[in-house]
């Protein structure tokens, strides 16, 4: 009887271990902080798709913060299965530090691994009391500009490059661009680490005359604070933001989650993924879906970062590494 009981307990234990072993491991997506609403909509859609195809539920966990700060966390050991950043620089850092992803990661998915794009816009107070229309208005005396730190935020870097590109496009050279950016950052009272924190500074704390951010953040602000609280201004020049995504190879191979991680990212290019992007004011890559939502995406004279400034590794080294152009501009050198 005792042996029979022991055998039953052993069988039950083995069965439990089998179930536990079969349970899918949660997927961790480490992302940047203005993407909260998008992934709140996207994750359930992917989970439904995955369950329909594999007859298994899949948990997706999220981590949000300033883009570069998030990349640093993954380098330091945060076990991200996928990383969804707002510029290639932050994923290149994973290749350069610990070989967490291969150097050719950008070629593994379509569109340089960026499933959608975005523009840089100005969020101004209702009625635009300081008549802020374009980049030169942001260097005027008495104008407070809210923008996150370009050293910790892709949002901040795109702002920096858009303003720099404006000067170049209007006949200026590097010296004039440095002077222009120096004036603009003298008008920045607070350097938050990420785009969402900058939004809080502007909307909740009511600091500043203009918030420079991605156009999809404008919709998030509208949902949270109401459409009657601000206006959106499209400046004449915007660097085209291409937020890239990748699996983190060292993590997925260790955890055994490569299949679901790759499927999770590939689904961003599916018709449903592209629709969710458009509904969250991210410009879809699918031309038909982009045309369908053309009313919310004004035509923008986009500036290509790589054609204007070089590849992202070069851009990071020259402009945003310690001692680079941003540090020089910010310190008044």
N, C-alpha and C positions, 0 to 999 in steps of 0.2 A: 504493500500500500504506500509505504514511504517512497519507494522507488518510482511508483506510478505518479505520485504527487510531484516528485522532483522532475520527472520527465515532462509533465504538463507545464510546470513552471518554465523549464528550459525551452519548450516549444513556444510558449507564449512570449518569452523574452526574445527568441530568435525572430518571431513574427513581428514583434514591435520594432526590433532593430531593422528588419527589412523595410517596414513602412517608413521609419525615420530616414533610412538610407535613400528611399525612393522620393522623399519629399524634396521638391525643387528648392535650391538655395536662392535666397533673395538676391535680386539684381540691384546693385548700387550705381546710380547715375550721379556723378559729381558735376554740377552745372554752375552757371553764373546767375546772379540774383535777379535779373529782370525776366527770367524765363519761368518763374513760378507758375503763372497762370497757364502758359502753354502746356507744361508737363502735367498740370492738374487735369487738363483735358485729354492729353495724348496718352498718358499711362493707362487709364481704364480702356481706351480704344485698343491699345496694343494687347493688354491682358485678355480682352475678349477675343481678339484675333488669335492669339497664341493658344488659348484654351480650346477654341473651335478646331484648330489644326492638330493639337497634340493631346487633347483630352486631359489637360493638366493645368492647374492654376499656377500663376507665376506672380510672386510679390515683387514690386518695384519700390525701392527706397530712394530718397532724394537727399542731396546735400547742396545748399545754395550759399553763395558768397561772392565777393569780388573775384573776377576771373583769374587773375594771376595768383591771388591768395589761395584759391581752390587748387590750382595746379601745384602750388607749393605743398599743399596738404597731401596730395596724392604722392608726390615725390618723397615726402617724409613718412609715408606709410599708410595713408587712408586707402583702404582696399577697394578702389573704384573698379567696377567691371567695365563701365563706359565713362568717358569724359566728354562733355558737350560744352565747349567753350565759345567765346565770341571772336576769337582770332587765332590764327595758326601759331603765333608766338608761344602761347601757353601750352599747346600740345607739343611743339618742338622741344620745349623744356623737359618733357617726359622722355624724349629720345636722348637728349643730351645728358640727363641726370639719371643714371641707373638703367638706361636702355629699357624703359618700361614699355615703349612702343618702338617699332622699327623706324628708321629715318624716312622711309618711303610711305609712311602711314597715309599721307594726303592723297595718294593714288589709288587707295583701296576701295573708295566709294565714288560715285559720280560727282561732278561739279566741284572738284578739289575737296571732296568730303564735306561740303557745306550744303545742306538740304534746302536752305532758304537764304534770303538776304535782307538787309535793313538799311535805312537811311538815318542820318543824324538830323535831328530837328531841335528847334527852340520851343520850350514850354514857357509861355509868358503869362503874367497875371491877366485876368479878364479885362478886356478893353485895351490891352497892350499900352499901359499908361506911359511907358518910356519909348514907344514907337520903335521897337527893336525888330529890324527886318533882315539884317544880314550881318556877316562877321564884323565889319568895321564898327557896328553899333556896340559890340561887346568890349571895345577898348576905350569907350568914352568915359570921361570922368563921372563918377557918381552912379555907375551901373555895376551892380553886384551880380557876378556870374557864378552859378552853382554847377560844378563839374567834378566827377570823382578823380582821384589821383591816377595819372597815367602810368605810374609805376606798379599799381596794384589792380588796375581795372582796364579791361579792353575798351569799355565805354569811354574812359578818359583818353586812351590812346587814339581812338577814332576821332574824338573831338580835336585833339592836338593836330593830327594829320589833316583833318578837314580844313582847319583854320590855316595851317601852313600851305595847303594846296590852294586855298583862296588867294593867298599872296602871290604864289607862283603863277597862277592862272591870270592874274591881273598885272603881269609884267614885273613883279618883284623878284629879288634874288634871295639867297640864303640869309644875308645880313638883314634885309628888310623883314624877312619872315621871323627871324629871331627877335627883332625889336617888337614886331607885332604881337607875337606870343608872350613876350615879356610883359607888355602892357595888359594883355588879356588876363594873365595869371595874377597880376597885381590886383585885379578886380575880383579875385576868387577869395572869399572870406573863410571858407572851410573846404579842406580837401578830404572828402570821405573816401573810404577804401573801395566802395563799389557803387553801382548805379542805383540800387534800391535804397541805400543809405542816403545818397544824394537826393533822391526823391523825397525821403522823409524830412531832410533838412529844408527842402523848398516848400513842400506842401503842408507838413505837419507843424514844423517849427517856424514856418513863414519867413525864412531867411532868403534873401536874394530877389533879383528882378527877373532872372531868366535861368531856367534849368536846361542844360544841353544834354540830350539823351537820345536813345534810339526811338524810332517812330512807334514801335510796338509798346514801349513803355507809356506813351501818351494814352493809349487805350486802357492800359492797366490803371493809370491815374484816374481816367474818366470813370471807370467802374468803381473805384474805391472812394473817390472824393466828389464825384459829380461833374458832369460836362460843363456846368455853368461856372466852374471855378478857375478856368484857364483857357488859353487859346494856343493853337499849334502854328508855328511859323516854319516854313521850309526855307533855309538859306540857299543862296545861289550855288554853293559848292558843298557836296557831301562825299566823303570817302565811302565807297561801297563796302558795307560791313558784310562779311561772309562768315557766319558762325560755323566752325567745323566740328566734326564729331569723330570719335574713334573708340574702338575697344581698347582696353589696357591689357596688352597681351600677357604680360607677366602675371597679372592677377587672374584673368579668365582661365589661363592654362593651369594655374595652381588650384583654382576653385572648381574647375570643370564646368565653367559656365559659358564657354565660347559660343556654342550654338545659339543659346537664347540671347546673348549679348549682341551677336552679329544680326540676328533677326530683328531685335529691338531697334537697331540703328537703320537697317534697310527699310523698315516699315515707315520711316520718316519720309521716304520718297514715294510711298504708295498714294493713290488718290485720296484715301481717308486722311493720311498723315499730312498731305499738302493742303487739304481742306481745313484741317484743324489749324495749320500754320496761318492760312489766310484769315480765318476767323479771329485769330489772335494778333492780327496786323503784322505778321511776318510775310515778306514777299515770297510766294511759292516759286519753285523752279519750273513747275509744270505750266507751260504757257497758256493752256486752256483755262486752268484754274486761276491763274493771274489775271487773265482777261475777264473772267467771270466776276472778279472782285476789283475791277479797275477803278470803281468809284471811291475806294478807300486808299488807293495807292497812286497819288499824283506822280506825274512823270518827273524824274529827277535827273539832273545832269551829273551822273555819278563819276567820281574820280577813282580810277583803279589804283589801289595802293602799290601793287607790284610794278605796274608800268610807270608810276610816278616816282616811287622811292626805292624800288628794288625788292628783292625777296625778303620775306618776313624776318629771317635770321639777321640780315643786314640792317633792316629797320630797327629791330630790337637793340642790336649792338650800338648803332649810331645814336639813336634818339632816346632810348629808355633804360639802358643799363646804367649802373652807377657811374657818375661822371659824364654821362652822355648829354645830348643837346637839351633834353628837358631839365636836367639838373642845372645846367648852365643858365638856361632861361629863367628858371624859378629862383635861382640865387642871384640873378642880376649880373652874371658874368658877361 
